[in-house]
Amino acid sequence: MRVALVGLGEIGLAAHLPALLRRPDVDVVQLVDPDPGRREIAAGQGIPARAELDPHAVDGVVLATPPWVTPELAVRSARAGLFVLAEKPIATSVEAARIYDQLDDEQRRRIQVGLTYRHDPAVRQLRTWIAAGTLGTPVLVRAHIYDEAHRPEDHEHTERITATLEHGTPVVHEGAHLFDWLSHLLGGQPQRVQDAWSSTTRPELPAPNLIGARLTYPNGHQALVEFGWFTTALPRCELTFLGDRGLATLDGFTFDLRLSTADGDRELRFPGDRTTRCFDLQVQRFVELYDSTRKAGEPSLDDGIAALRTAQLVAGRAT
Ligand SMILES: NC(=O)c1ccc[n+]([C@@H]2O[C@H](COP(=O)([O-])OP(=O)(O)OC[C@H]3O[C@@H](n4cnc5c(N)ncnc54)[C@H](O)[C@@H]3O)[C@@H](O)[C@H]2O)c1
């Protein structure tokens, strides 16, 4: 599969490119970014770098671009007949995601959304425990998603996070992942956002940097979710799933799992680090979409839009 990597920023060069290069059946033939500085950083790879994608020379594209740029690139690439792995969130709002309505079913089918951590074996294990009633039903989820500590001396990071906040609160950016996991784990989309809150910890920030909500899911499951960015120190990033019979704890960074039931405690650690594990599985699924082993992108464009819709509901309710 001939692939172009579009967007040579942080996640493009640190995670997508190494995962693509690890696959013997993928040939990375173009590196694309309009920023000459980013192309220069990528130059050592020996792969032609361009300011614009040449869609005729590739079978698929990986779009590691900001979410306010991704929708138009994804639509253009899908309409050119390419397979598309598009980073999350697939747009910054449900309105902006309407551009995907231009695609027909075949073009939509060829889009996989970069909800990378859905692929982790820890998520599969949690889903099995919840479905089998290992924890009891219903389950109370407490999700504390905290990342991107404020380091004023790191100008590049400060600029990137400020620019991202200009396009929405952390729930839009991190919620893409979390709401995808929760609907996958709890048997469907949330039925209601019960309430929500937000807080802006420094007046110069363009959007609230702390935000949270209480949601109800099918089967009586409930979720208390919190997202936080850009404070000097951050609480632990962790998810807990508590039912009458047990407690499962997922470390938000490593995805190490702990299960506590009447039978005792169990720790589960999966091989390798989470990023490598999940980006490798993600590329594998992308290749399987290309070679027709898979009939549609997983996660699909509809999954990406559903997660965005929940994030937007929370953001609207909170602010
Ligand atoms: N799946 C994950 O785990 C994960 C992790 C981090 C970031 N992300 C997502 O990946 C995306 C990129 O994040 P990042 O942190 O790498 O951002 P970044 O700002 O470091 O990189 C984005 C790159 O895209 C380039 N770009 C902008 N417009 C472009 C265009 N029209 N064509 C080609 N390239 C263009 C920029 O020049 C920049 O180099 C975001 O949507 C983010 O939410 C996903």
The ligand as an ORCA input file, in Angstrom:
! r2SCAN-3c Opt
* xyz 0 1
  N      -4.610      9.751     17.939
  C      -3.903     10.308     18.917
  O      -3.571      9.677     19.908
  C      -3.485     11.747     18.817
  C      -2.503     12.270     19.655
  C      -2.118     13.600     19.492
  C      -2.716     14.382     18.527
  N      -3.722     13.852     17.768
  C      -4.403     14.655     16.731
  O      -3.516     14.769     15.619
  C      -3.708     16.023     14.976
  C      -2.376     16.738     14.870
  O      -1.876     16.984     16.183
  P      -0.379     17.415     16.450
  O      -0.231     17.485     17.909
  O       0.557     16.568     15.660
  O      -0.398     18.911     15.847
  P       0.802     19.736     15.226
  O       0.341     21.141     15.174
  O       2.093     19.401     15.895
  O       0.908     19.163     13.717
  C       0.025     19.466     12.679
  C       0.797     19.593     11.377
  O      -0.134     19.745     10.297
  C       0.424     20.666      9.384
  N      -0.614     21.222      8.516
  C      -1.416     22.286      8.734
  N      -2.203     22.489      7.656
  C      -1.880     21.536      6.749
  C      -2.339     21.223      5.444
  N      -3.294     21.948      4.836
  N      -1.781     20.173      4.793
  C      -0.817     19.438      5.386
  N      -0.341     19.670      6.634
  C      -0.869     20.721      7.289
  C       1.088     21.710     10.270
  O       2.052     22.462      9.520
  C       1.724     20.828     11.324
  O       3.027     20.418     10.975
  C      -4.762     16.774     15.826
  O      -6.013     16.609     15.226
  C      -4.723     16.064     17.164
  O      -5.981     16.094     17.825
  C      -4.081     12.570     17.896
*
